[in-house]
Amino acid sequence: MIGNNMYAYCGNGPVNRIDITGAFFKEIGDWFSDAWNWTKQAATDAWNWAKQAAIDASNWISNNWKKCMDWATGVSGIVIGVVGILVTVGVVSIPVVGQVVLGVVGVGCGIWGLGRLAELW
């Protein structure tokens, strides 16, 4: 009710003055109904916003994660390729089996890494 006066709807005289139409209680009911509808709409809007933000964040992470992994793979391919070349020309010494494996893998990774970096640019 309005303040502490429970009989404000009938001019503080519940016996002599009555609200025959019930308009006062209808207005209160309408107010609560409007407040409830507004609350439901605000909650729905907040949920939709949060859901879309989560989808956008997921897409951003997914797209950028792939780019970061492509860069890391490309750079590591180049590094392995350079080490393979250094082993092949004798700057770095490792056992012969390791030289052959590193040389083949290194050249392949180096070429693949250059290709990936070229695609990203």
Sequence and secondary structure as in RCSB ss.txt:
>XXXX:A:sequence
MIGNNMYAYCGNGPVNRIDITGAFFKEIGDWFSDAWNWTKQAATDAWNWAKQAAIDASNWISNNWKKCMDWATGV
SGIVIGVVGILVTVGVVSIPVVGQVVLGVVGVGCGIWGLGRLAELW
>XXXX:A:secstr
  TT TTGGGTT TTT   TT HHHHHHHHHHHHHHHHHHHHHHHHHHHHHHHHHHHHHHHHHHHHHHHHHHHHH
HHHHHHHHHHHHHHTSS   HHHHHHHHHHHHHHHHHHHHHHHHH 
